[in-house]
């Protein structure tokens, strides 16, 4: 049974900068509540204390998310037809009653068609984003998603429901009467082979899943706007809602401070760029005012993606508290980036540790394995958790250290991961094979048991962790994993009672192993490895590392053991879930954002929408005022840009043309020309005697003359105004005349500059030299952006030193 949350012994949020009148909308894909329905059809709800967003707060908090109920994943239907759930989410007739019930928790449900939500959650989030965000993208897995044919082995219509693979179907439990479903659902409405699908595309099933993802984000946006009050903070959680900031920015972006926090790793740019929707995802995230990660490592990957894919820069900027904070410069806005690792609800865990059921179960486990060191592992049965590697490590240890055979036991708890499809089936099969192999060599060494997520909740886990002497986690890539922190709390009292007397062997044999508590063997690829300094960190890919860590944990001296317990306890005591939330929200509240709507301007369509930050005093262009002033004025000066206005700014094509022109290979040059309609518009503007029209370009004179030189009455400016030609009369006898802004140019500096640039060009792949009449340009836009910027800075210093006596800028 659940007990009320104790009041944490920390400063109130009011003392930290918040008042009860401050409001926040906390958005997550699922609401942090557990729904139940009696046989009489009466609904009830309780906080899901497993969810870190259920923490208490002095603020006015409104939580927005979907509701988990039977069939929420869209896999509805009778089992003969392939469905696995007897219901299709909360019945429509019951939704008003559920809404009324949830309102007492300040929770607002987002109602989404279960089939659509299943396609977005299981199909796009778990099937495409999850592997990529965990740095998994293998082009050799041919069982994944086919951009043209849809999911392998499935019809091209991804909305058509199909049964899971036979192996996965055999593993499905019959939970039709359960009031609580596992947090990631019972089954995947799509072919399980798509889980590791590496090759992405923007057509077929991929386009359908992307559409479902954006529709779900749109549904969240509509609900949030309905419950938004001016001044509220909006705090979005998870990679399930990455484009939501873009949708909110259109409606309340000028009024709200929007934060986005990711609880998964963020991949390196080389992995992230394999997504076809990469720019849309990044721009969606950058429409938030604050982006949070658990580790700076993840933030660094995000910043690199922004730099390499969008050309954005980042640096430290002042905050409202007198300090500085890391931020990305995005279209004139400073998007702050924070790295604050979450903790656990320490008061709740301590309360659970004293519960009679926890004590009884823990003592029962100790009695069952009396006289042995108990190693505990609790893993989801998916390949990313690396469960088979710890079995290999244990086998290696026992092979090398025969004196420990029969003196330790590994209790391997496997949590069913049905939504992972074939990955789950394969991982479970491999794990079972290795367990059988080790137990054949060393009988009774490993106890393997599988359970559903509903049966491995916090209360059950804490009892297992309390009974364990060693916990071992060998994840290959993991975001927020709170198991090591829960383990540290479970053994924290060893510091008070004395480590020598905390627990001895129960066998009565004085030669038996003396057991010491609280040793955690932790994969270095888990986020909490950076904050759990007392753990033994291992590279899970190196089996000998795991074996050595097991030996170290068994033979650790008392002083080192005490220090490790102290170091781990330090973080879990200092950083609770509530402290973490308050720290992130304080950073969000401290974001510098003008309350003046005129400071921001929107640009772009669809997911390309961007909220632009403008300098103080900037007024957005009012086209109606411009039209009125144009009609009433007697003299008008109209200046038009060439690239992007006269010609479409195609970056790839423009980059190739610049390179070809720089190499003076006229055979390859195929210049873009303005459309006929645009030339007619220019002629119409120039024919009005009240208009003076100029086109300004960075191109050379001969290039701009070839496309616009024949337009009567049009003025031209080449090389950004170094050369300019006043409007031409159009008479054949009056040739277009060019004037120069700076006369008597000294060109003696060019050979020296060219020789220096040649050196840097040979060093920097993708760079080249572009020469015009008035300048020499070292172009590195096609080079690696970071290396190119470093080389450019070095080249600038070199040129300034060599050319300081020349009349050149």
N, C-alpha and C positions, 0 to 999 in steps of 0.2 A: 504494500500500500504506500501511496505517496504521502509525504509529510510536507507541511508548509516550509517555504524557503526561509532560513534564518536571515536576520538583518546583518549584512556584511559589516565588519568592523573597519570601515574605510571612510574617508571624508565624504560628505554628501556631495552630490553633483552641483548643488548650489554654491558650495565653497570652491568648486573647481571652475566656476564660470558659467554655470547653468542655474536657471530658476525654474520653479514649477510652471511658470507661464511659457517657457520655451517649449517648442514643439518639434517633433521629429516623426517622419514617416519611414519606417524600417521595412524594406522590401526584400523578400526572399521568394524563391520559387515555391516553397511550401511554408505554410503557417506553422509556427512552433507550438501547435496544439495537437492533442490526440482526441479524435472523435469516437464516441461509442453510441450504440443504439440498442435499447432494450427490446425484449421480445414483444412488448406492447407498442413499439415504434417510437418511444420517447428518446430524444437525443440528449447526450451529455458530453461534456468536454473537460479536459484538464490540460495544464501546461505540459509540454514535452520537454522535461528538464535535460534530456539528451541534447537538445538543440540549444546552442550557445546564445541564440537570439531571444531566448525566453527570460533573460536576466531582468531583474527589477531595476527601476530607474525613477528618480524624482521628477523627470521630465514628463511632459505629455506626449506619450508615444502611441502612434497608430501603426499597427503591423498589417501589411498587405501581402497576400500570397494565395496560392491555390490550396485546396483542401484534399487531403489523402482519404479516400474512401474506396471501397471495393470497385475495381475497374477504372481507377483514375488514369491508368496507363493506356487505356484504349483497347486492351485485349479482352474484349467482351464477347460472350457467346457461349453456347453449350460446347462441351468438350469434343463432341463428335464433329462440330464445325470448326474446331481449331481454337476457340476461345478458352480462356482459363479463368475467367471471373464471371460469376452469375449476375453481377450488376454492372452498370455503366456509369459509375460515379454516384454522387449524391443525387437521388431522384429530384427532378425539377419541382415536383409538388412539395418536397420537404425543404427546399432551399430557403424559403422565408423563415422557417423555424430554426434552421442552422445559422442563418445570418443573425437572427435575434439572439441566439445563444452565444455566438462569437462576439457580438457587440459588447457583452459583459467583460470580455478579455481585451477590448479595444482592438479587435482583429477584424479585418475586412476581407472577405473571400473574393477571389477572381474566378468567375465561372467560365470555363473553357471547355469546348467539346472534347471529351476524352480521347477520341481518335486523333484529333489535331494535336492535342497536348502530348500524346504518346509519340507522334511523329517528331515533334520538336524536342522532347526530352530524351527519349530512348534513341530516336533516329539521328538527330543532328547533334545534340549535346553529348550523349554518351557514345554515339557511333563515330562521330567525326571530330568534335572538339576535344573530347576526353583524351584520346590517344595523342593528338598533336600537342596538347597542353602538357602532357607528361613526356614530351620529347620522343614519342614513338611514331615513326613514319617510315614504313618499310615498303618499297615499291615491289618487293618480291612476293608479297602476300596477294595471291590472285583470287582469294576467296572473298575479297572485299566488295566495295561498291563500284559498279560499272556506270560511268556517266551516261552512257547511251542506253544500255539495256536495263538499267535499274539495279536492284539488289540481285546478286548472283543467285540463280536458281529460283527467282521470283518473277512474277509478271511485271511488265514495265510500269504498271500502275501501282505506286507505292502505297496508295490508300487501301488497296485490297488486303484484307487480313488473311494471314496464313498461319498455320501451326508452326511452332518451333521445331527445330531439328529433332529427330527421334531420340537422340541421346539426351538432349536437354529436356525434352518432354517427360522422359522417364524420371527425371530428378524433381519434377514440379510437385510441391505439396498440395494437398487439397485443403485450402484454408477458407472455404466458402463461408464458414460460420464464425470466422475470427473477426473480432472487432478492430483488430489492428493489423495493418499490413506492413511488411518490411519496407524500410524507408526508400529503397530503390525499386520497389514493385516486385511482382511475382514472375513476370515474363516480359519478353520483348515482342512487340507486335511486328517486328521485322526479322528478317533472316539474321541469325546470330553471327554469321560469318562477317557481317559488316563491321563488327566491333573494332577490328584492327585494320579496317579498310584504309589503305594509305593513299590511293590515287584519287584525287578529287577533281571535280569538274563542275561547270555551271549549267549542266543540262540533265535531262532525265530525272532519275530519282534524287540526285543532288539538288537540283533546282527546286524540286517539290519539298524536300526537307528544309531547305533554306527559307522557302516561302512560309512553311509552318512555323519556323523559328521566329521570323519577323512578325507573323500574325499574333503569336503568343506575346511577344514584347509589346505589340500595339494594344492588346487587351489589358495588359498591366498598366500601360500609360493612361488609358481611358479611366480606369478606376482610381489611379493616383490623383489625377487632375480633379476628379470629383470630390476628393477628401482633402485636398491641399488648402491650407490657410497661409496667407502671406506671412513670410518670416519663418515658416517651417523648414527644417533641414530634411532633405531626402537622401536616405542612405540605402543604396542598392547592394545586394550581396550575390556573388556567384557568377560564373561564366555563362549561366543560362540566360542572362539579361544584359548582354554586352551592348546591344544597340538601343536599349531603353533610354539612356541619356540623350541620344539624338532626338527621340520622339518627345521627350519631356522638354527639351530645350526650345522646341517650336512653340510650346504652349506656356510654360512657366519658367523658362530658362532665365529670363530677365529678373524674375522675382525670387527664385529659389536657389539655394546652394545645394548642388547635387554631388553626392559622394558615391563612389563605386569601390567595393572591396572584393578582391579575388582570394578565395581560400584554396585554390589549386596553384601549382607552380605555373610560371609563365615560360614558354619555350624560348630557345635561342632563335635568333632571326632566321637562321638557315632552315629550321623546322617550321617556324610560323609562316614563312613565305610560301610554303607548299599549299596553303589554303587559297582557294580561288577568291574567297570573300575577305581577304586579309585587310585591304584598305577600308572596307565598310566596317569591319570590326574595330579597327584602330580608331577611325573617325568617330564611331559610336562611343567608344570609351573616352575619347578626348573631348567630347561635348559635356562630360562631367567637369566639376570644378576641382575635385580631388579624387585620386586613384590610389587605393591602398593595397599593399601586399604584406605577407607575413615576413618576408626576408628581402634584404636589399638585392640579393642575387636575382630574385624574380623581377624586381624593379629595374635592375640593370638590363636584363633581357628586354623588358618592355621599352626602355629608353633607346636601346639599340635598334629595335624594330621601328620606332618612330623616326630615328635618324636615317636608317637605310631605306625604308619603304616610303616615307612621307617627306624626308628631307628636313625634319624639325630638329631644333637644338634644345638643350636643357642646361640648367645651371641653378645656382642658389639665388633666391630672391628674398627680400625682406617680408616678414609676416607681421601680423597685427600685435604680436606680443613682444616686439623689440628684437627678435632673433631672425634667423634665416631658415628657409626651407627649400628643398629641391622642387623644381617646377619645369614643365615643358612649355616652350613658347609656341602656342598654337593659334595662328591667325590673330595675333595681338592680345590673346588671353594667356594668362599664366595658370596652367593646370598643375596643381601641386601633386607631388608623389610622396607618399608616406610608406614607411616600412616598420610596422609594429606587430610583433608576434603575439598571438592570442594566448591566453592562459586557460585555466579551468575554474569551475565554481568551487573553490576550496571549502567554504563553509558547508555546502551541500554534501561534498564528498566525506567530510569529517562526520557529518551527521549519519550518512549511510554506513560508515565504518562501524558505528556504535549500534547499528540496528541488529536486533537479535538474529534475523535471518542471515545477515552477512557473517556474523560471528559463528553461527552454527555450521554454515556451509564451508567456511574457511577451515574450521577445526576438523570437519569431516574429511576434507581433502588431505589435511596434514596427517590424519590418522590412517587414511588409505595408503599413503606412501611413507609411512613411518620409517625413519632411518635413512631416507634418501634425500638428496638435493632435488628440489622441484624446480624444473625449468618450465616457464609458461610462455606460450605463443598464441596470440589471438589474431587471426588474419582473415580477410576476405579471400575467397577462393578465386583469385584472378592473377594473371601472370605478373602484373606490376607489383604485387605484394611480395614476390620473391620467396614464398613459403618453401619450395623444394630446396632452395639454397641452404637454409638453416639445417635441413636434414642431412645434406651432404657435408656440411661443416661438423655436425655432431658425429657423423660416421668417421670422418677424418680424425677427429679428436680421440675417439675410442680406439681406432686402429693404432694410434701412436701412444696412447696412454692406457694400457690394459688395467692398471691399478684402479681406474675409475669405473670399470665395467660392473654393472649391478648396483652402483652406489648413487646413480642419478636417474631421473626420469624426465622426459619431455612430454608435457601435456599440450598437444597441438589442437587448438580449437579452430575449426574452419567455419566461417560464416558463408552461407550459401549466397552466391552472386548470380542468380538466375538471369538477370538482365544482361550479363556479359556473354550469354549464349555459349558458343563453342569454346571460347576462352575459359569459361567456368568449367565446362566438362573436361577439357584437356588438362587444366591445372589440377582439378580434383583427381583425375586419373593418374597423373604423374606423381602427385603427392602420395596417393595410396600405394602406388608401386614402390616408391622409395621407403615408405614406412614399413611395408612388408619386408623389404630387403634388409633393413637395419634390424628389425625385430627377429628375423631369421638368424642373423649373425649374433645378435646380443638380445636375447629374449626379454620382453617386458620393458625395453628402453623407451619406447614411444607409445603414448596413448593418444590416438587420433579420434576426434569426435566432431561431427558436423552438426551445426544448428542453424536455424533461421535467424535473421537479424532481430526478429521480434523476441526470440529467446535469449538473446545476448545483449540485453540492454545494460544500462549503467549499473543497476543493482546486482546483476549477475556477474558482470565483469569485475566489479570491485571486490567481490568475494574471492574470485580466482586470483586476482592480483595480490590480495592480502595473504593468501596461502603460499604464494610463490616465493622462492628464494632468488630466482633470476628470471627476468623477462627478456625475450630476444625478438628483435624486429629487424628484418632483412629486406625492407622494401627497396625495389629498384628505382623508384621515383615516387615521391609522396608529397602531398601538400600538407595540410593541417592534420596531424596525427596526435591526438591527445592521450593515447595509451601510456607513453612514458611518463607524462605528467601525472596521470591518475595513479600509476605505480609508485611514483615518488611520494604522493600524499599517503598512500596505503602503508608506507614504511617510515613515515616521518617520525613517529613516536620512538623509534630506535635511538634518537638523539637524547631523549629524556630519560629512558630507563637504563641506558648503558648498553653499549653494543655487545659486550661480552655476555651479558645476561639476557639479551633480548630473546634469543631462541637457541636452544641446544637440540642435539639429536634426541629423538624420542625412543630410540632402540634400547637404551640402557647399557649399551656396549661402550665402555670408555674409549675404545679404539676407533669407534665409528666417527664419521665426519662431523665436525662442529660446523653448523650452518650459520652463515651471517646473512642478514637481510638486505634487500634493496639494491641489488646490482642489475643495471640495465645495459644490455648489449644492443646498440642502436645503429642502424644504417646511416651512413653519412649523407645519403640522398634523401633523408627525411628532414622537413623544415625545422622541427624542434631540436635537431642535432646541434643547431647553432646556439640554442639557449639552455639545453640540458648538458651543462659542462661536466657533470659528474658521471655521465654515461660513458661506456666504452664504445668508441666509434669504430665501425668497421666498414670496409668496402665489400658489399655483399657479393660482388662478382669474383672476389678472391676467396676461395673456400678456405685456404690456409689462414686467412685473417680471422674468419669466424671460429675456426678450431682454436686458434691461439687466444682469442677473446674468451672462449669458454674456459680454457685453462686458467687464464688470469683471474676471472671472476671467482673460480673455485678456490684459488690459492692466495687470494689477496690478503695482505696483512691488515691488522685492525686499524691502524692509523690511516692508511689509504682508504679503507672502507668508510671510515668516519668522515673523511674529507669529501668523498663522493656523495654520500648521503646529504651532507651539509650543502654542497654546491647545487644539487638538484632541488633541495628544499627551498633554497634562496629564491629561485625564480618562481616556483609555483605559489609561494607565499606572497611574494611581492606583486606578481602580475596575475590578477584574477580576471575572469571574464568581464566583470563590470568595470574594472580599471582599464582594461584594454578598450572597451567600447567607449568609455568616457574620453580616453586619450585621442582616439580617432575622431570622435565627434567634436572635440575641442579644436583639433586641427581643421576640421571642416568649417566650424563656426568662425575660425580665425582667417579663412580665405578672404583675401581682399577682393571684394566685388561691389561695384558701384550700385547704389539704389536707383540711379537715374537710368531709365529705359533707353535714353538717347545714347548711352555709352556703348550699347550693343546693337549689332545689326546682323540679320540673318542672311545667309547666301547659300545657294545650292538647292537641288531638288532631291526628294526621296531620302535615301540613306546618305547621300552626299551633302546633306544640309550641315552647315557649320555656323556656329555662333561666333561672330567676329567682335573682338574687343577694340574699341576706338579710344583715342586720346580725349581728354577732357575738353569740352567745347565743340566736339564734333557733332554735326547734324547730318543725319541720313538724307540722301537726295530725295527731294519731293518732286516726283515727275510732273505732277499737276502744276506746281509753281514754275517749273522749268518751261513747260509748254506755254503757260500764260505769258511768261517773260519773253519767250522767243517770239511770240506773235506780236507783242507790243513794242519790241526794241527796234531801233533804226540801224544799229551796227552790232554785228555778232562775230565773235572769234570762236571757231570750232576747231579743236585739236584732237585728232584721233590717233590711237596707237596702231601700229601695223600688225604685229603678232598678237593674236587673241581677239582683235577687233576686225581688221580688214581681212585677215586670214585666220582660219581655225588654228588654235594652238595645239597641234598634235605633237606631244613631247617626243615620242619615239621617232617619228618622221623628221621632226625638226632637228633632233640630235644627229641623225644620219646625214641630213643635208648640210649641217654645220661642218661635220667632219669632212664630207666630200668637197665642200667649198674651200675648207682650209687646206686641203691637199691639192686644190686647183685642178681637179680631174674633171674637166668640162664634159667628158664623154658620159660621166655618171650623173651629171647635174640635171635634175628634172625639177625645175622650180614650180612651186605651187602658185596658182594665179587666183585672183579674186573672182567670185562668181559674177556672172553677167548682171544679175539683179543688184548686186552691190555697186558695180560700176555705174549703173543707171542712177542709183541713189546718190552717189557722189556727184555725178553730172548735174542732178537736180539741185543739190545743195549749192554747188559752185555757180550755177546759173543765176542765183539770186544775188543782185548787186550789193545787198546789205550783208552778205556773208563773206567772211574770210576763213577759208578752210585749209588746214595744214594736216598732213600725215607725218607722224614722227616715228622713226625706225632706227634700230641699231645696225641695220644693214648698210652696205656700201652704196655709193651713188649709182653705179651701173646696175646693181641688183634692183633697187627701188625704181629706177628709171624704166627697167624692162617691164614692170607690171603696172605702174601708175603714171609714167612720164607723159602719156598721151592725154590725160584727163585735163580738159581746158579749165582754167581758173583755179587749179589745185596747187597749193604750196607743199613743198616736200622738205623734210629735214632728215639727213642721213647721218649715220654714226652718232646717234643721240644728240644731234644738233651741231656737231663740228662743222658739217657742211649743210647749207640750206639754200633753197631755191624759192624765190617769191612766186606767187601764183602766175602761171603762164597764160599769156593771152590767147594762145591757140593758133596764131598765125604762123604759117610755115616759114616766113622770112624772119620771124623773131624766135631764135633758138632759146631754149631754156637755159638760163644762166645760173651758175652756182657761185655762192660766196662762202668764204671760210671764216669761222669764228675767231681763230687765232692765226695770224699771218706769219710768214717767215719762220716756218717750223725747222728746227734743227734735227736732222736725221742721223747724226754721227753716232748716236748712242745705240742704234739698232743692232749692229753686228755684235757688240758686247752682250747685249741682252739676249740675242738669239743663241749665242754659244752657251750661255748659262742655262737658258730654258731647255736646250737640247739635253743637257746632263740630267735634269729633273724629269724630262719626258722619258728617257731611257730607264729611269728608276721606277716610274709610276705607270703601271699598266692601265690603259684606258685614257691616258692624257694625250694631248696633242697641242700643237702651236697654231694659232690662227693669226694671220697678218692682214691688216687693212692699211689704208693710206695714212691713218693718223695714230694707229696703235698696234701693239703686239700683245696678244692675249694667250696666256697659258691656261688652256681649258682642261679641267679635271672632273667635270660633271659625270662622266662615264666611269671614273675610277672608283675604287673603294672609298666611300665617303669619309671615313675616319682617317685612313692613311693619306687620302688626297688632301684633306684639310691640314694635316701635319706637314706634308710636303709643301703645300702652298705657303704656310707660315714661314717655313725655312727659306723658300725661294724669295719671298718678300724681303726678308732680312738680308739675303745675299744680294739682291738687286739694289736695295737701298745703299748698301756698302760700296758696291762697284760704281753705281751711277750717281753718286752724290754730287759730283762736279759737273754733271750735265744738266741742261735745261729741259728736264723731263719730269713728269709726275707719274 
